Amino acid sequence: MSLTIYNSQTRAKEAFVTAQPGKARMYVCGVTVYDHPHIGHARCYVAFDAIHRHLKARGYAVEYVRNFTDIDDKIIKRAGELGEDWRSLAQRFIASFTEDMNALGVLPPTLEPRATEHIPEIIAAVRALVEKGHAYVVAGDVYFAVRSFAGYGRLSGRSLEDMQAGARVEVDQRKRDPMDFALWKSSKPGEPWWDSPWGPGRPGWHIECSVMSQKYLGVTFDIHGGGKDLIFPHHENEVAQAEALSGQPFARYWIHNGFVNVNNEKMSKSLGNFFTIKDILKHTRPETLRLFLLGKHYRSPLDFSDEALKDAAAGLQRLYTALRDAQAEIGEARQDQPPLREPEQAKEIMEQVEAFERGMDDDFNTAAALGALFGLARVTNRLTSASRSQTRDALLALAASHLRQLGGRLGLMQSDPREFLQGQEAPSAGDGPDPAWIEQRIADRQAARQAKNFAEADRIRDQLKALGVALEDSPQGTRWRMEA
């Protein structure tokens, strides 16, 4: 099956064909660094991380660029409110973003350019747009003339008149048209500035992404992505700038992830339902949050709630339990097992593997891929419970290997399953019962059972359960895990 992508520009699924065979070039709009990243950012960058990982698994040499907007009105305003140098504030929140992405298992992109590192290139692009008649200067500001670009509105699918009627646009009587947007802003007293042909100032928001994406990925590259909220005006303006400048197509495929709601309401600080990633990770494992974010197709809206996180935690526990039990059985099996003689014996396993690949090839459908992963876990559990034989042991090893490998394709299940289930990687692990003490209580319970003191054995089980410790008796002994 070929890889297909829903292209926001054509509003249809298309076969993915890169400009250069074997090479995929992708640009994703990064954060404006004036605050800690929130759950909406997590949704975006985990989704594109899954895309990044799948492209690599498909054999593409991926060049992935994700920028930082490190100069902007919001940064200047926040720095003023805090009495902090804007550079220091930007750097602090870049570090915060990097910390959160690392926690969520998001692979680093190839490059993470910053707007302030590309001022000469931005000035050159703005000057060229003025010279080509696509931009004009007004008292130190430079505006892009949207009506000079015939293709404006193609990405969002609306006419200029519709956008003007429905959009919130900056009021400035100096503009030739209300929809014109700033390429370069003259600096106000006390604001950061760079020298330019139009006087001291700084870049507008949209121009930086056009300049940096084309500098590192070429005039026309394969994928441009970001949140759905960026389609208009940010991405629409990027297309206009880039194509007016080069006369060539900008991005071949546009990918946009859906919004995150909180308890079926739009996330908003004014509603008190605004959550940073750091807020969530104080009481939720990063891998649990990641599984929750991947549980819906990236284009679908996603509803964030405590109940949804609990479901994700329980699902992750099922996956790790299947892997732990399989590894325990494999460890006790003979190490010189012969290979499977008949491929047909592995059919049920490979059906789930193929379902995973079909899901990811169908517009990066992580929900379908996770469904296949849980299906593989169920197959693994049945094999773990089956009578031991050479064929069964070989099949179990195969199933466990695919479970681990496909989990890794989604950035999941890379921890030691025993340690994960025993809560040693949980955010609050230091507040839980000591693993050595738990092991001793399990030994005490076993001794009580052997002495037929079942009341004491039950008392110990209840004591551990009250602390969130679940016991699992098996022929190989008693295992334990922290309840989700």
Buried (B, 14 or more C-beta within 10 A) or exposed (E): EEBBBBBBBEEEEBEBEBBEEEEBBBBBBBBBBBBBBBBBBBBBBBBBBBBBBBBBBBEBEBBBBBBBBBBBBEBBEBBEEEEEEBBEBBBBBBEBBBBBBEBBBBBEBBBBBBBBEBBEBBBEBBBBBBEEEBBBBBEBBBBBBBEBBEEBBBBBBBEEEEBBEEBEBEEEEEBEBBBBBBBBBBBEEEBBBBEBEBBEBBBBBBBBBBBBBBBBBBBBBBBBBBBBBBBBBBBBBBBBBBBBBBEEBBBBBBBBBBBBBBEEEEBEEEEEBBBBBBEBBEEBBBBBBBBBBBBBBBBEEBBBBEEBBBBBBEBBBBBBBBBBBBBBBBEEBEEEBEEBEEEEBBEBBBBBBEBBBBBBBBBBBBEBBBBBBBBBBBBBBBBBEBEEEBBBBBBBBBBBEBBBEBBBBBBBBEBBBBBBBBBBBBBEBEEBBEBEEBEEBBEEBBEBBEEEEEEBBEEBBEEBEEEEBBBEEEEEEBBBBBEB
